């Protein structure tokens, strides 16, 4: 029961932050969800597949928590809980640091700032790192093959979103400023 409560808590923190940020930005006239909007070709396919993967993994996570499917040893499940909690915390800090520049997907119509301070000094993509840690953590806590497959697929799609959509967009929008930033800070974690 303790792992189930922890798993539910992680998801509530993580997705609660996501939803609250969308509501907060909506009140300011900001359309947070830009996934697949105004895009064509591979960018649109990548973003929509990523969104589908994120919804699918959430459904499998919730089902796995309800059924308490975890059968791995307690130390692995505890490590998973720690990873999930860390992921939720990293995500929350990244969203707060981005302020109103945060979007789900990229928007070519709305101008935002390049955020390089705070947590973005040690990760160019801390929100994605947060997603990954939550997926890994929940998968370790409630391991089953469907959850593993959904988690891996979502992680791969998030990575493709970064390298195929977001990084090219940021290079085009911010040019040399983004290139210099990328030379100093790793995609996921660490300074170069």
KOLKOL-232603 format. One record per residue (C-alpha): residue in three letters; residue number from 1; x, y, z. Coordinates in nm, 4 decimals, padded with zeros to 6 digits. Each point is the difference from the previous one (the first is absolute). Example, Ala and Ser with C-alpha at 12.3 -4.5 7.8 and 13.67 -1.06 7.14 Angstrom:
// residues 2
+-----+-----+----------+----------+----------+
!  aa !   i !       c1 !       c2 !       c3 !
+-----+-----+----------+----------+----------+
! ALA !   1 !  01.2300 ! -00.4500 !  00.7800 !
! SER !   2 !  00.1370 !  00.3440 ! -00.0660 !
+-----+-----+----------+----------+----------+
// end
This chain:
// residues 192
+-----+-----+----------+----------+----------+
!  aa !   i !       c1 !       c2 !       c3 !
+-----+-----+----------+----------+----------+
! UNK !   1 !  00.0000 !  00.0000 !  00.0000 !
! UNK !   2 !  00.2906 !  00.2366 !  00.0712 !
! UNK !   3 !  00.1302 ! -00.0251 ! -00.3562 !
! UNK !   4 ! -00.3480 !  00.0623 ! -00.1373 !
! UNK !   5 ! -00.0386 !  00.3163 !  00.2083 !
! UNK !   6 !  00.3464 !  00.1152 ! -00.1056 !
! UNK !   7 ! -00.0751 ! -00.0710 ! -00.3666 !
! UNK !   8 ! -00.3291 !  00.1876 !  00.0133 !
! UNK !   9 !  00.1733 !  00.2880 !  00.1802 !
! UNK !  10 !  00.2696 !  00.0219 ! -00.2672 !
! UNK !  11 ! -00.2570 !  00.0094 ! -00.2792 !
! UNK !  12 ! -00.2150 !  00.2565 !  00.1815 !
! UNK !  13 !  00.2994 !  00.2301 !  00.0576 !
! UNK !  14 !  00.1304 ! -00.0397 ! -00.3530 !
! UNK !  15 ! -00.3243 !  00.0299 ! -00.1951 !
! UNK !  16 ! -00.1475 !  00.2430 !  00.2520 !
! UNK !  17 !  00.2873 !  00.2384 ! -00.0763 !
! UNK !  18 ! -00.0556 ! -00.0495 ! -00.3731 !
! UNK !  19 ! -00.3731 !  00.0708 !  00.0222 !
! UNK !  20 !  00.0382 !  00.2940 !  00.2392 !
! UNK !  21 !  00.2584 !  00.1604 ! -00.2300 !
! UNK !  22 ! -00.2339 ! -00.0399 ! -00.2983 !
! UNK !  23 ! -00.2860 !  00.1593 !  00.1961 !
! UNK !  24 !  00.2220 !  00.2833 !  00.1211 !
! UNK !  25 !  00.1241 !  00.0748 ! -00.3510 !
! UNK !  26 ! -00.3506 ! -00.0297 ! -00.1455 !
! UNK !  27 ! -00.1153 !  00.2772 !  00.2342 !
! UNK !  28 !  00.2742 !  00.2178 ! -00.1557 !
! UNK !  29 ! -00.1126 ! -00.0851 ! -00.3524 !
! UNK !  30 !  00.2926 ! -00.2389 ! -00.0589 !
! UNK !  31 ! -00.0710 ! -00.3232 ! -00.1856 !
! UNK !  32 !  00.2313 ! -00.2465 !  00.1724 !
! UNK !  33 ! -00.0807 ! -00.3081 ! -00.2054 !
! UNK !  34 !  00.1722 !  00.0549 ! -00.3348 !
! UNK !  35 !  00.0509 ! -00.3690 ! -00.0748 !
! UNK !  36 ! -00.0619 ! -00.0634 ! -00.3698 !
! UNK !  37 ! -00.1496 !  00.3453 ! -00.0551 !
! UNK !  38 !  00.1186 !  00.1959 ! -00.3017 !
! UNK !  39 !  00.2376 ! -00.2755 ! -00.1060 !
! UNK !  40 !  00.0188 ! -00.2320 ! -00.2962 !
! UNK !  41 !  00.1926 ! -00.3068 ! -00.1031 !
! UNK !  42 !  00.2386 ! -00.1736 !  00.2370 !
! UNK !  43 ! -00.0235 !  00.2767 !  00.2638 !
! UNK !  44 ! -00.3761 ! -00.0508 !  00.0287 !
! UNK !  45 !  00.0306 ! -00.3796 !  00.0014 !
! UNK !  46 !  00.2739 !  00.0111 !  00.2671 !
! UNK !  47 ! -00.1974 !  00.2319 !  00.2262 !
! UNK !  48 ! -00.3301 ! -00.1851 ! -00.0347 !
! UNK !  49 !  00.1669 ! -00.3385 !  00.0522 !
! UNK !  50 !  00.1753 !  00.1389 !  00.3087 !
! UNK !  51 ! -00.3329 !  00.1271 !  00.1354 !
! UNK !  52 ! -00.1645 ! -00.3373 ! -00.0646 !
! UNK !  53 !  00.2895 ! -00.1777 !  00.1718 !
! UNK !  54 ! -00.0309 !  00.2310 !  00.3031 !
! UNK !  55 ! -00.3725 ! -00.0711 !  00.0333 !
! UNK !  56 !  00.0534 ! -00.3726 ! -00.0508 !
! UNK !  57 !  00.2722 ! -00.0278 !  00.2642 !
! UNK !  58 ! -00.2136 !  00.1942 !  00.2478 !
! UNK !  59 ! -00.2871 ! -00.2448 ! -00.0527 !
! UNK !  60 !  00.2306 ! -00.3002 !  00.0481 !
! UNK !  61 !  00.1601 !  00.1642 !  00.3063 !
! UNK !  62 ! -00.3368 !  00.0587 !  00.1667 !
! UNK !  63 ! -00.1149 ! -00.3539 ! -00.0765 !
! UNK !  64 !  00.3289 ! -00.1432 !  00.1300 !
! UNK !  65 ! -00.0292 !  00.2001 !  00.3224 !
! UNK !  66 ! -00.3622 ! -00.1050 !  00.0536 !
! UNK !  67 !  00.0887 ! -00.3662 ! -00.0598 !
! UNK !  68 !  00.3243 !  00.0390 !  00.2009 !
! UNK !  69 !  00.1855 ! -00.1997 ! -00.2646 !
! UNK !  70 !  00.3479 !  00.0463 !  00.1444 !
! UNK !  71 !  00.1837 ! -00.3201 !  00.0741 !
! UNK !  72 !  00.3579 !  00.1234 !  00.0020 !
! UNK !  73 !  00.1982 ! -00.0061 !  00.3237 !
! UNK !  74 ! -00.0699 !  00.2754 !  00.2519 !
! UNK !  75 !  00.3352 !  00.1810 ! -00.0544 !
! UNK !  76 ! -00.0784 !  00.0353 ! -00.3730 !
! UNK !  77 ! -00.3486 !  00.1275 !  00.0764 !
! UNK !  78 !  00.1412 !  00.2469 !  00.2552 !
! UNK !  79 !  00.2546 !  00.1217 ! -00.2567 !
! UNK !  80 ! -00.2910 !  00.0401 ! -00.2423 !
! UNK !  81 ! -00.1908 !  00.2066 !  00.2552 !
! UNK !  82 !  00.3052 !  00.2228 !  00.0468 !
! UNK !  83 !  00.0393 !  00.0415 ! -00.3778 !
! UNK !  84 ! -00.3693 !  00.0818 ! -00.0380 !
! UNK !  85 !  00.0052 !  00.2564 !  00.2803 !
! UNK !  86 !  00.3169 !  00.1556 ! -00.1452 !
! UNK !  87 ! -00.1646 !  00.0105 ! -00.3431 !
! UNK !  88 ! -00.3077 !  00.1777 !  00.1318 !
! UNK !  89 !  00.2203 !  00.2505 !  00.1853 !
! UNK !  90 !  00.2206 !  00.0647 ! -00.3054 !
! UNK !  91 ! -00.3089 !  00.0495 ! -00.2167 !
! UNK !  92 ! -00.1600 !  00.2442 !  00.2452 !
! UNK !  93 !  00.3201 !  00.2031 !  00.0339 !
! UNK !  94 !  00.0442 !  00.0095 ! -00.3786 !
! UNK !  95 ! -00.3568 !  00.1195 ! -00.0603 !
! UNK !  96 !  00.0311 !  00.2679 !  00.2691 !
! UNK !  97 !  00.3361 !  00.1140 ! -00.1386 !
! UNK !  98 ! -00.1381 !  00.0304 ! -00.3552 !
! UNK !  99 ! -00.2815 !  00.2232 !  00.1231 !
! UNK ! 100 ! -00.2174 !  00.1012 ! -00.2950 !
! UNK ! 101 !  00.2509 ! -00.1244 ! -00.2587 !
! UNK ! 102 ! -00.1035 ! -00.3606 !  00.0760 !
! UNK ! 103 ! -00.1950 ! -00.1820 ! -00.2701 !
! UNK ! 104 ! -00.0928 ! -00.3582 ! -00.0784 !
! UNK ! 105 !  00.1347 ! -00.0236 ! -00.3536 !
! UNK ! 106 !  00.1461 !  00.2919 ! -00.1899 !
! UNK ! 107 ! -00.1884 !  00.3040 ! -00.1222 !
! UNK ! 108 !  00.1308 !  00.1874 ! -00.3012 !
! UNK ! 109 ! -00.2608 !  00.2717 !  00.0486 !
! UNK ! 110 !  00.0568 !  00.0869 !  00.3663 !
! UNK ! 111 !  00.3341 !  00.1518 !  00.0925 !
! UNK ! 112 !  00.1608 ! -00.1208 !  00.3214 !
! UNK ! 113 !  00.3333 !  00.0572 !  00.1686 !
! UNK ! 114 !  00.2939 ! -00.2374 !  00.0066 !
! UNK ! 115 !  00.0250 ! -00.1044 !  00.3646 !
! UNK ! 116 !  00.3531 ! -00.0925 !  00.1087 !
! UNK ! 117 ! -00.0057 !  00.0763 !  00.3719 !
! UNK ! 118 ! -00.0925 ! -00.2075 !  00.3044 !
! UNK ! 119 ! -00.0390 ! -00.3706 ! -00.0729 !
! UNK ! 120 !  00.0641 !  00.0764 ! -00.3688 !
! UNK ! 121 !  00.3654 !  00.0569 !  00.0934 !
! UNK ! 122 !  00.0387 ! -00.3766 !  00.0527 !
! UNK ! 123 ! -00.2501 ! -00.1355 ! -00.2552 !
! UNK ! 124 ! -00.1232 !  00.1387 ! -00.3303 !
! UNK ! 125 ! -00.3115 ! -00.2160 !  00.0370 !
! UNK ! 126 ! -00.0815 ! -00.0455 !  00.3688 !
! UNK ! 127 ! -00.3749 ! -00.0402 ! -00.0635 !
! UNK ! 128 !  00.0754 ! -00.2943 ! -00.2291 !
! UNK ! 129 !  00.2464 ! -00.1348 !  00.2566 !
! UNK ! 130 ! -00.2829 !  00.0229 !  00.2555 !
! UNK ! 131 ! -00.2307 ! -00.1974 ! -00.2296 !
! UNK ! 132 !  00.2685 ! -00.2657 ! -00.0499 !
! UNK ! 133 !  00.0689 ! -00.0355 !  00.3724 !
! UNK ! 134 ! -00.3706 ! -00.0329 !  00.0780 !
! UNK ! 135 ! -00.0419 ! -00.2639 ! -00.2718 !
! UNK ! 136 !  00.3048 ! -00.1941 !  00.1208 !
! UNK ! 137 ! -00.1037 !  00.0324 !  00.3635 !
! UNK ! 138 ! -00.3572 ! -00.1178 ! -00.0483 !
! UNK ! 139 !  00.1226 ! -00.2843 ! -00.2245 !
! UNK ! 140 !  00.2417 ! -00.1161 !  00.2720 !
! UNK ! 141 ! -00.2664 !  00.0245 !  00.2691 !
! UNK ! 142 ! -00.2745 ! -00.1821 ! -00.1944 !
! UNK ! 143 !  00.1956 ! -00.2024 ! -00.2533 !
! UNK ! 144 ! -00.1914 ! -00.1878 ! -00.2680 !
! UNK ! 145 !  00.0789 ! -00.0477 ! -00.3671 !
! UNK ! 146 ! -00.2761 !  00.2300 ! -00.1276 !
! UNK ! 147 !  00.1179 !  00.2786 !  00.2303 !
! UNK ! 148 !  00.3618 ! -00.0523 ! -00.1044 !
! UNK ! 149 ! -00.0935 !  00.0118 ! -00.3701 !
! UNK ! 150 ! -00.2185 !  00.3103 !  00.0417 !
! UNK ! 151 !  00.2676 !  00.1761 !  00.2079 !
! UNK ! 152 !  00.2816 ! -00.0749 ! -00.2446 !
! UNK ! 153 ! -00.2147 !  00.1099 ! -00.2944 !
! UNK ! 154 ! -00.0894 !  00.3276 !  00.1759 !
! UNK ! 155 !  00.3647 !  00.0676 !  00.0906 !
! UNK ! 156 !  00.1072 ! -00.0618 ! -00.3602 !
! UNK ! 157 ! -00.2731 !  00.2303 ! -00.1315 !
! UNK ! 158 !  00.0951 !  00.2755 !  00.2452 !
! UNK ! 159 !  00.3602 ! -00.0295 ! -00.1180 !
! UNK ! 160 ! -00.1089 !  00.0212 ! -00.3653 !
! UNK ! 161 ! -00.2084 !  00.3065 !  00.0869 !
! UNK ! 162 !  00.3148 !  00.1640 !  00.1348 !
! UNK ! 163 !  00.2383 ! -00.0876 ! -00.2835 !
! UNK ! 164 ! -00.2437 !  00.0169 ! -00.2955 !
! UNK ! 165 ! -00.2259 !  00.2894 !  00.1004 !
! UNK ! 166 !  00.1132 !  00.2086 !  00.2965 !
! UNK ! 167 !  00.3743 !  00.0312 ! -00.0589 !
! UNK ! 168 ! -00.0340 !  00.0956 ! -00.3693 !
! UNK ! 169 ! -00.2703 !  00.2518 !  00.0976 !
! UNK ! 170 !  00.2169 !  00.1528 !  00.2730 !
! UNK ! 171 !  00.3073 !  00.0149 ! -00.2283 !
! UNK ! 172 ! -00.2081 !  00.1822 ! -00.2606 !
! UNK ! 173 ! -00.1657 !  00.2361 !  00.2480 !
! UNK ! 174 !  00.2945 !  00.0858 !  00.2252 !
! UNK ! 175 !  00.2949 ! -00.0748 ! -00.2300 !
! UNK ! 176 !  00.3432 !  00.0556 !  00.1494 !
! UNK ! 177 ! -00.1406 !  00.0550 !  00.3509 !
! UNK ! 178 ! -00.1474 ! -00.3504 !  00.0012 !
! UNK ! 179 !  00.3104 ! -00.1518 ! -00.1599 !
! UNK ! 180 !  00.2219 !  00.1445 !  00.2755 !
! UNK ! 181 ! -00.2440 ! -00.1212 !  00.2640 !
! UNK ! 182 !  00.0079 ! -00.3496 ! -00.1526 !
! UNK ! 183 !  00.3784 !  00.0023 !  00.0137 !
! UNK ! 184 ! -00.0081 !  00.0586 !  00.3779 !
! UNK ! 185 ! -00.2977 ! -00.2034 !  00.1216 !
! UNK ! 186 ! -00.0826 ! -00.3653 ! -00.0777 !
! UNK ! 187 ! -00.3293 ! -00.1033 ! -00.1554 !
! UNK ! 188 ! -00.1163 ! -00.1838 !  00.3119 !
! UNK ! 189 !  00.2367 !  00.0462 !  00.2905 !
! UNK ! 190 !  00.3338 !  00.1660 !  00.0668 !
! UNK ! 191 !  00.2288 !  00.2690 ! -00.1243 !
! UNK ! 192 !  00.2549 ! -00.0588 ! -00.2720 !
+-----+-----+----------+----------+----------+
// end
